Amino acid sequence: MNIAARLSERAARHPERPAIVEGTGRRTRRTTFGELDRRVRALAGGLAQRGIGPGDSVLLFVPMSADLYVALLACLHRGATAVFVDAWADRRRLDAAVRIANPKAFIGTPKAHLLRLVSPAVRRIPIHLVAGGRLLSLQRYEAGGVGDAIVVEGSAPALVTFTTGSTGAPKAAARSHEFLWAQHRALAAHLRPHEGDIDMPTLPVFVLNNLASGTPSVIPDFDPRRPAEIDPAPIHRQMRDEGVTTSSGSPAFYDRLGRWCAETGNRIPLRAMFTGGAPVLPPLARLLAAVADGDVGVVYGSSEAEPIAGIDAREMLAAMERGIEAERPEGICVGSPVPEVDVKLLRPHDGPITLGADGTAGWEVGPGEVGEVAVAGSHVLAGYLNDPDAERLNKIRDGSRVWHRTGDAAWMDTQGRLWLMGRVAERVRRDGQTWWGGAAEARALDVPGVHHAAYLGITDAELGHRAVLCVETASGTLTPAEQDAIRAALGPMLLDEIRAFRRIPRDPRHASKTDIAALRRLLDGRAG
């Protein structure tokens, strides 16, 4: 089924229910499910008039808003493929999206269309529409409308998004209609929305999930390009005024909100909240557990597979405290895999993996051993758009099945819970031994004054790998006593050098996990 048909189903059941609530300052704009469905059908008619249909792709450069979902669902309604570019994307990423997807149309904000002045690639797109503008705006085509969404094959491409590229070149993740439906089912089973819930999502894909569930979405009053720089007061006010019951967002978003609550004596007034997209470390888990009224869910997943596993923050903290006391292997406990995915832990390996006659069995690690997390399932992406090199490195062909290599190392305890140990590519190796970044970073964050940490190996001609721990402090420096405290916290872990920074680069989407490529440039003394 065309995933856009889900909106029409929800609109028929609850035409007056708010679908998207947008607030900026003291202004609030509400779009009901019925109104959204009418606008989607009308714009789909306008796209049909411009010759856009099955097999075409449409580049979207619109921030989270009703306009974004009108455009996105109108594309799907026509059987076209929506190519979504994040609000923080620069010209380089936009040009890459055009090169990979070869779109027939471009829908963007008035400011986004200024890129046509400097980007020949965007300028060459045949059809241009403005979201939220007056001239050539979406509303110009919202007259008339069409019938039901075009029937498509389940394997037909629906949505193309791009990975952040913080650990390599951005990859185009192509989601089919059946994939989006499978992901919706997996998310709904994990997040367990209640009838009457009102959700505050901070990432676009979760709004799409809400629309399919019939759950109202309150778009937070923030700049999605800077989730770590939110003003918590208006967001907290939105939660109160709109009766928000659930929320999902990046660790940086909730770290800022949680700290504000702790400082002002406020509470996060939600039934449940979920955070992920980057490692959720004990300091943040403790903070949120202290200021949240309801459950705090930690979600482990990636652009290619969301969700993979999950755990309550309080349970995570208890597990990690017991684990350290019992001198168990370390790491970040992210809970049990969701039922919709199969998980295997494979021997860490830097190149492509080709299976032999025994399949994955020849690659799987033993009980309690650390291996790379590989996942398969109906909501796990089987490939990338026009990127055979990325597929060769990140996918494993197992007969008719495809395993996705997450690049994350983990071990599994006797209760079936995953414990993340860090990125496979950043493991430190010397004299036949391996040290993992996740364990080192968690230990470093126990030292007062350390706000963020990154542990990685630098190639060394004599040693093989030199272990470097980068820490973020308020001053960007460390006293000898602070260095001693960090070395003591890491204990037996290999540590050749400690480097202090005022700011360690983060990924642009979540502003939470280390941008390894940018950090390595800093360590090499290169700008940019």
C-alpha positions in Angstrom: 0.0 0.0 0.0 1.0 3.6 -0.6 2.1 4.9 2.8 0.3 8.2 2.0 -3.0 6.3 2.1 -2.5 6.0 5.9 -3.0 9.8 6.3 -6.4 9.6 4.4 -7.5 6.7 6.7 -6.6 8.7 9.8 -8.3 11.9 8.4 -11.5 9.9 7.7 -11.6 8.7 11.3 -10.5 12.0 13.0 -10.9 14.9 10.6 -10.9 17.5 13.4 -8.0 16.1 15.5 -4.9 18.2 15.3 -2.2 16.6 13.2 0.6 19.2 13.4 0.9 22.0 15.9 3.6 24.6 15.2 4.6 27.2 17.7 7.0 30.1 17.2 7.1 32.6 20.0 3.5 33.3 21.0 2.1 32.3 17.6 0.6 28.9 17.1 -0.5 27.3 13.8 -2.7 24.2 14.0 -3.4 21.8 11.1 -6.0 19.1 11.5 -5.8 15.7 9.9 -8.7 16.6 7.7 -7.1 19.8 6.6 -3.7 18.1 6.0 -5.4 15.4 3.9 -7.2 18.1 1.8 -3.9 20.0 1.2 -2.0 16.8 0.3 -4.7 15.8 -2.2 -4.8 19.3 -3.7 -1.0 19.6 -4.0 -0.9 16.1 -5.5 -3.3 17.4 -8.2 -0.9 20.3 -8.8 2.1 18.0 -9.1 0.1 15.9 -11.5 -0.5 19.0 -13.6 3.3 19.5 -13.7 3.8 16.0 -14.9 5.2 14.5 -11.7 4.3 10.9 -11.1 5.6 7.4 -10.5 9.3 7.1 -11.2 10.0 10.8 -10.5 11.9 12.1 -7.5 11.3 15.5 -5.8 14.0 17.2 -3.7 12.6 18.7 -0.4 14.5 21.3 1.5 11.9 22.4 4.0 12.2 22.4 7.9 9.8 20.5 10.1 6.4 22.1 9.5 3.0 21.3 8.0 4.4 22.5 4.7 7.0 19.8 4.8 4.5 17.0 5.3 2.1 18.4 2.7 4.9 18.3 0.2 6.2 14.9 1.3 2.9 13.2 1.4 1.8 14.8 -1.9 4.9 13.3 -3.5 4.1 9.9 -2.1 0.4 10.3 -3.1 1.6 10.7 -6.7 3.8 7.6 -6.4 6.9 9.9 -6.7 10.0 9.6 -4.5 10.6 12.3 -1.9 14.2 13.1 -1.4 14.7 14.8 2.0 17.6 17.0 2.8 18.1 18.1 6.5 17.7 21.7 7.4 21.4 21.9 8.4 22.6 20.8 5.0 25.0 23.0 3.1 25.5 23.4 -0.6 27.8 20.5 -0.8 25.2 18.1 0.6 22.5 19.6 -1.5 24.6 19.2 -4.7 25.3 15.6 -3.7 21.6 14.9 -3.2 20.9 16.3 -6.7 23.6 14.2 -8.2 22.5 11.0 -6.6 18.7 11.3 -6.9 18.4 13.3 -10.2 15.2 15.0 -9.1 12.5 16.3 -11.5 11.3 19.0 -9.0 12.6 21.0 -6.1 10.5 22.2 -3.2 12.1 24.5 -0.7 11.7 27.5 1.5 12.2 31.0 -0.1 15.7 31.1 1.5 16.5 27.6 0.1 15.8 28.8 -3.4 18.6 31.3 -3.0 20.8 28.2 -3.6 19.7 28.3 -7.2 21.9 31.4 -7.6 25.1 29.6 -6.5 24.3 25.9 -7.4 24.1 25.0 -11.1 23.0 21.5 -10.0 19.9 22.9 -8.2 19.3 25.4 -11.0 19.1 22.6 -13.5 16.2 20.9 -11.8 13.2 21.4 -14.2 10.5 22.3 -11.7 10.8 24.7 -8.7 8.1 25.3 -6.0 8.4 27.5 -2.9 7.1 26.2 0.4 5.6 29.0 2.5 6.2 31.7 0.0 3.8 33.7 -2.2 5.2 33.4 -5.7 5.1 29.9 -7.1 4.1 28.6 -3.6 2.6 25.3 -2.8 -0.7 27.0 -2.2 -0.9 28.0 -5.9 -1.3 24.3 -6.8 -3.7 23.6 -4.0 -6.8 24.0 -6.1 -8.9 21.1 -7.2 -7.2 18.0 -5.9 -7.2 14.3 -6.8 -8.6 11.1 -5.5 -7.0 8.4 -3.6 -3.2 7.8 -3.5 -1.7 6.0 -6.4 -1.4 2.2 -5.8 2.3 1.3 -5.8 4.3 -1.9 -5.4 5.6 -2.3 -1.9 9.2 -2.2 -3.1 8.6 1.1 -4.9 10.9 3.9 -3.5 9.1 6.3 -1.2 11.7 8.4 0.7 15.4 9.0 0.3 17.3 10.5 3.2 21.0 10.9 3.8 23.2 9.7 6.7 25.1 12.4 8.5 28.4 11.5 7.1 30.1 12.2 10.5 31.9 8.9 10.3 32.4 8.9 6.5 30.8 10.2 3.3 27.0 10.7 3.4 25.1 7.7 2.0 21.6 7.9 0.4 19.2 5.7 2.3 16.3 4.7 0.1 13.2 3.7 1.9 10.4 1.8 0.1 6.7 2.0 0.9 6.8 -1.4 2.6 9.9 -0.4 4.5 8.2 2.7 5.9 5.2 0.6 6.9 7.5 -1.9 8.6 9.4 0.9 10.4 6.1 2.4 11.5 5.0 -0.9 13.0 8.4 -1.4 14.7 8.4 2.1 16.2 4.7 1.8 17.3 5.4 -1.5 19.0 8.5 0.0 20.8 7.1 3.5 21.7 3.7 2.1 22.6 1.6 5.2 21.9 -1.7 5.5 23.8 -5.0 6.8 22.5 -5.1 10.4 23.4 -1.3 10.9 23.4 0.1 14.2 22.1 3.7 13.8 21.0 6.6 16.3 20.6 9.0 14.8 18.0 12.3 16.6 17.2 13.1 14.5 14.1 11.1 14.5 10.9 10.7 10.7 10.6 8.9 10.6 13.9 6.2 13.1 12.7 5.6 10.7 9.7 5.2 7.9 12.2 2.7 10.0 14.2 0.7 10.8 11.1 0.3 7.1 10.4 -0.7 6.4 14.0 -3.2 9.3 14.2 -1.2 10.9 17.0 -0.9 14.8 17.1 2.6 16.2 16.7 3.6 19.4 18.5 6.7 20.8 16.7 9.0 22.2 19.3 9.9 25.9 19.1 13.6 25.4 18.2 16.0 25.6 15.4 16.4 22.0 14.2 19.9 22.8 12.9 21.0 23.4 16.5 19.4 20.9 18.9 22.1 21.6 21.5 21.3 25.3 21.6 17.6 25.2 22.3 15.9 27.7 24.7 14.3 25.3 27.1 11.8 27.7 28.6 9.5 28.0 25.5 9.7 24.3 24.8 8.7 23.5 28.4 5.9 26.0 28.1 4.7 24.3 24.9 4.7 20.9 26.7 2.4 22.4 29.4 0.1 24.5 27.1 -0.4 21.8 24.5 -0.7 18.9 27.0 2.2 17.0 25.5 2.4 13.4 26.9 5.3 11.9 25.0 8.5 13.1 23.2 11.5 11.8 21.3 14.7 13.6 20.5 18.5 13.6 20.6 20.6 13.4 23.8 21.8 17.0 23.2 18.2 18.3 23.1 17.2 16.6 26.4 20.5 17.4 28.1 19.8 21.1 27.6 16.1 20.7 28.7 17.1 18.5 31.7 19.7 20.9 32.9 17.3 23.8 32.8 14.8 21.8 34.7 17.3 20.9 37.4 18.4 24.5 37.7 14.9 26.0 37.8 13.1 23.3 39.8 10.8 22.4 36.9 9.9 18.8 35.9 9.6 17.3 32.5 5.8 16.7 32.5 5.6 13.7 30.2 4.2 10.2 30.4 7.2 8.9 28.4 10.2 10.3 26.6 12.7 8.6 24.3 16.2 9.6 23.4 18.7 8.1 21.0 20.6 8.8 17.8 23.8 9.0 19.7 25.2 7.2 22.8 23.2 8.0 26.0 25.8 8.0 28.7 25.2 7.6 32.5 25.4 11.4 33.3 22.5 12.2 31.0 20.5 9.1 32.1 20.9 10.1 35.7 19.8 13.7 34.9 16.7 12.7 33.0 15.7 10.1 35.6 15.9 12.8 38.2 13.8 15.5 36.4 11.3 13.4 34.4 7.9 12.6 35.8 7.5 9.5 33.5 9.5 6.8 31.8 12.8 7.7 30.1 13.5 5.4 27.2 16.9 4.9 25.7 16.6 3.9 22.0 19.5 2.4 20.1 19.2 2.6 16.3 20.7 4.2 13.2 19.5 5.8 9.9 19.5 2.3 8.4 17.6 0.5 11.2 15.4 2.3 13.8 14.9 0.9 16.4 17.4 -1.9 17.1 17.1 -2.1 20.9 15.9 -0.1 23.9 15.9 0.1 27.7 14.6 2.4 30.4 17.2 4.8 31.6 16.8 3.8 35.2 17.2 0.1 34.3 20.3 1.0 32.3 21.9 2.8 35.2 21.1 -0.2 37.6 22.6 -2.7 35.1 25.7 -0.7 34.6 26.3 -0.2 38.4 25.8 -3.9 39.0 28.1 -4.7 36.1 30.9 -2.6 37.4 30.6 -4.0 40.9 30.7 -7.6 39.5 33.8 -6.6 37.3 31.8 -7.6 34.2 33.0 -6.3 30.8 32.2 -2.6 30.4 30.2 -0.6 27.9 26.8 1.2 27.6 23.8 -1.0 28.2 21.2 -0.3 25.5 18.8 -3.2 26.3 17.4 -6.1 24.4 16.9 -6.0 20.7 13.3 -5.3 19.5 11.5 -8.4 18.3 11.4 -7.1 14.7 15.1 -7.4 14.1 17.6 -10.3 14.2 21.0 -9.4 15.7 24.4 -11.1 15.3 27.7 -10.0 16.7 30.5 -10.5 14.1 34.2 -10.6 14.4 35.5 -7.0 14.1 36.8 -6.5 10.6 37.8 -3.4 8.7 37.0 -4.4 5.1 33.9 -5.9 3.3 32.6 -9.3 4.6 31.9 -12.1 2.2 30.2 -15.2 3.7 31.4 -18.7 3.1 29.4 -21.9 3.0 28.7 -21.7 6.7 27.1 -18.3 6.4 27.5 -15.9 9.4 28.5 -18.8 11.7 32.1 -18.4 10.7 32.1 -14.8 11.7 30.1 -14.8 14.9 31.9 -14.2 18.2 31.4 -16.4 21.3 29.2 -15.6 24.3 30.3 -12.5 26.1 32.8 -11.5 23.4 32.8 -8.2 21.7 31.7 -8.1 18.0 30.2 -5.8 15.5 26.5 -5.4 15.6 24.8 -6.7 12.4 21.1 -6.6 12.0 18.5 -7.9 9.6 14.7 -7.4 9.3 11.9 -5.8 7.4 12.8 -2.3 8.7 16.5 -2.7 8.1 17.7 -1.0 4.9 19.1 -3.5 2.4 21.1 -1.0 0.3 21.9 2.5 -0.7 20.9 4.6 -3.7 23.6 4.5 -6.5 26.4 3.7 -4.0 27.8 0.2 -4.7 31.0 0.9 -2.7 29.0 1.7 0.5 26.8 -1.4 0.0 29.9 -3.6 -0.4 31.4 -2.2 2.9 28.2 -2.0 5.0 26.0 -4.8 3.8 26.4 -8.6 4.0 24.6 -10.8 1.4 23.4 -14.0 3.1 21.4 -15.8 0.4 18.2 -13.7 -0.1 18.8 -11.9 3.2 20.9 -8.8 3.8 22.6 -8.0 7.1 23.4 -4.4 7.9 26.7 -3.7 9.6 26.1 -0.9 12.1 29.8 -0.2 12.7 29.1 -0.4 16.4 30.9 -2.9 18.7 29.0 -4.6 21.5 28.7 -7.7 23.6 25.6 -9.4 24.8 24.9 -10.4 28.4 23.2 -13.5 29.7 19.8 -11.6 29.7 20.1 -10.9 26.0 21.0 -7.2 26.5 23.4 -5.4 24.2 26.3 -3.4 25.7 27.9 -0.9 23.3 31.6 -0.7 23.4 32.3 2.0 20.7 32.9 2.2 17.0 34.7 -0.7 15.3 36.7 1.7 13.1 38.1 3.6 16.2 39.2 0.6 18.2 42.7 0.8 19.5 45.0 -2.2 18.8 48.5 -3.0 20.1 50.4 -6.2 20.7 47.4 -8.4 19.9 45.1 -6.6 22.4 42.1 -4.3 21.7 40.7 -1.4 23.7 37.3 0.1 23.0 36.3 3.7 23.0 32.9 3.4 24.6 34.3 2.0 27.8 37.1 4.6 28.0 34.7 7.5 27.3 32.2 6.4 30.0 35.0 6.2 32.6 36.3 9.7 31.6 32.9 11.2 32.0 33.0 10.2 35.7 35.7 12.8 36.2 34.3 16.2 37.4 34.7 18.8 34.7 34.7 16.5 31.7 31.7 17.2 29.5 32.4 15.0 26.5 35.1 12.5 25.6 36.3 10.6 22.6 38.9 7.8 22.6 40.5 6.8 19.4 43.6 5.2 17.9 46.1 7.2 15.9 48.3 5.2 13.5 51.8 5.0 14.8 54.7 3.5 12.8 56.3 1.9 15.8 53.4 1.1 18.1 50.8 0.3 15.6 48.2 2.4 17.4 48.7 5.3 19.8 45.7 5.6 22.2 44.5 9.2 22.4 41.7 10.4 24.7 40.2 13.8 23.8 38.2 15.5 26.5 36.0 18.6 26.5 36.3 21.0 29.4 35.0 24.5 30.1 38.4 26.0 29.7 39.8 23.7 27.0 42.7 22.8 29.3 43.6 20.3 32.0 45.6 20.8 35.2 48.1 18.1 36.1 45.8 17.0 38.9 42.9 16.7 36.4 45.1 14.6 34.0 46.0 12.3 36.9 42.3 11.9 37.8 41.5 10.9 34.2 44.3 8.4 34.1 43.1 6.9 37.4 39.5 6.7 36.1 40.6 4.8 32.9 42.6 2.4 35.1 44.2 -0.4 33.1 43.0 0.9 29.7 45.7 1.9 27.3 46.3 5.7 27.3 49.2 7.4 25.6 48.0 10.9 25.4 45.2 13.2 26.7 44.1 16.2 24.6 41.8 18.8 26.0 39.4 21.0 23.9 36.9 23.6 24.7 34.6 22.0 22.1 34.8 18.5 20.5 33.1 18.5 17.1 29.7 16.8 17.1 27.5 15.3 14.3 25.3 17.9 12.7 22.0 16.1 13.0 21.9 15.2 16.7 24.8 17.4 18.0 25.5 14.6 20.3 28.0 12.0 19.0 31.6 12.9 18.1 32.3 13.9 14.5 35.3 11.7 14.2 36.5 13.0 10.8 36.4 16.6 12.1 38.2 15.6 15.3 40.9 13.9 13.4 41.4 17.0 11.4 41.8 19.0 14.7 44.3 16.5 15.9 46.2 16.7 12.7 46.2 20.5 12.9 44.1 20.9 9.8 41.1 23.3 9.7 37.6 22.6 8.4 
